[in-house]
Structure formats: structure tokens, C-alpha cells
Amino acid sequence: QVHLAESGGGSVQPGGSLRLSCEASGYTQNIYCMGWVRQVPGKEREGVAIIETDGHINYADTVKGRFTISKGATKNTLSLQMNSLKPEDTAMYYCAARGPCYGLGAFEPLRFSALYAHWGQGTQVTVSS
């Protein structure tokens, strides 16, 4: 059993910043690929960012240049630094993980949202003036 716990969500004004964190626990030996996925009520989940097994990082076009995904000191921690936030970034953000992933190619938000075997409970991010 893998448990993913997110933290760091909240409310911020447009242009502000937030940092999300995720810690994996339990049977983490097979976690090699981690990412962030977000969902707005009534819409499909969409991938935001991913770190592949070989360290390759990729982002959705909508967040490229504003968001930064990174691993922590151990392979079981993951962060998402979100800068220059926009109202359209408002969503529930999920940490997600799976076994190895390589060479996934161009980032397609819907395809990348379906890659994962393990999910956190989510943390709400609200961007509003």
C-alpha cells in the first residue's frame, strides 16, 4: 500500500505564489515516477507536471515557465513551486505516483493524468482577487 500526503494548498491573489509538497509512505519501493495532476469540479483531471524515472521533467504548456516540479532529498518527496498564479490555476491538486516511466514524449495533460497507480487526497488551490 502506498500513501501520498499533499500539503501547502491555500488561497492566494493573482500573481502570487504557493508551494505544494507531497510525501510518499508505505510500500514505496516501486515508486519511480511522480507528478502533479489537477482537477476543477465538472472537468476532467489534467496533468500539470511530471518527473520521469530518469529525471526528465515535463510540464503542461499552461504552466510552463511558472511552475517548477522537484524531488526532495529522498525519492519519496515531491514539490511543486507555483509562481505567477492565475485564476485559471484554481483547482484541487493531486500528487500521483507509479512505477517506472520513460520516454513519455510530448506532455498531453489528459494522457498524463491517467498514468498513475497511486493518488493523494488532494489539496485545494484557489487564486482569486
N, C-alpha and C positions, 0 to 999 in steps of 0.2 A: 504494500500500500504506500502510495506517495501522497504527501500532504504539502500543498503550496499555500503559503500565507502572504497576502499582499498588505502593504501599509503605505500611508503617505498621501492618500487622496484628500480632497477638500474643495473648497470654493475659492476662486481667485478671479480678479478682474482681467479683462482682455489685456494682453501684453505681459501678464505676469508669468511666474514660473512655479512648478511643482516638481517634486522628485518622488517617484514611486519605488518601493522596494519589495522584493519577494524573497522569501526563504523557503527552500525545499527541505523536507524532513521525511523520515520513514525510510522506505526501501529506495534509496536514491542511486544505487549502483548503476542503474540503466538509464539515468538521465544524462543525455549528451547534447541535447538541442533545446534551447529555451527561447521564449519570445513573449510578446505582449499582444493582446487582442482586445478590441473594444466593441461595445455594443450600445446602441441607442434603442430605447423601447420602440417596438414596432418595426425595427430594421434588422437586417442580418448582421451577424458578427463580421468584423473585418480585422485582418491582421494589421498591426502597426509597425512592428519591428521584430527582428529575429537574429539570434546568434547561432550559426550552424556549428556542427561538431568541430570543424577545422578552424573555427574562429571567424569565419566570414560573416560579415554583418550586412544586413539589408533592411531597407525601410520602405514603407508606403510613400508614394510621391507626395501625399498630402502633408506628411510630417517631416520629410527630408529637409535637413538644414535647421530644424527647430528642436527635434527630439534626438536624444543620444541614449542608446542602449549599452549596458556594460555588465560584465560579470564582476562579482565581488572577489574577495581574497580566496574564497573557496568556490568550487564549481557549483555549489548549491545555492548561491545567492545571485540575484539579478536586480538591476536597477533600470529605471527609465527617467532620465532628466528631460523635463519638458519645459522649453522656453518659448517666449513669444506666443503664448496660448491664445487661441481664438475661440469664440463661442461655439463654433462647429466642432471643437475638440471635446465638448461636453459629452460624456458617456460613462458607462461602467467599464473599467479597465480590468482585464483578467491577465494574470500570469499563467503561462501554459508551458508544458514540457513534454518531451518524448524521448525515445531512444535516438540512435544516430540519424543525422540528416546531412546530406552533402549535395552540392551542385543543384540547388533548387531553382536556379535561374532567376529570371526577372520577377520582381515582387508583385504578386497579384493578390490584393487584400482578401478576396473571398477564398481563393485557393489556400492561402497561407493561414487562414483562420481555421481550416479543417485538418491541419497537420497533426494536432496534438492528442496525446492519450490522457494527459493529466491536467487538471484545471484547478485554479484557486477559486475562492468565493467571490472575488471581485472587490474593487474599491472605486467609489464614485468620484469623478472629477467633474466639477461644474465651473464653467467660465462664463461670467455674466457681470455686467456693469450695474 
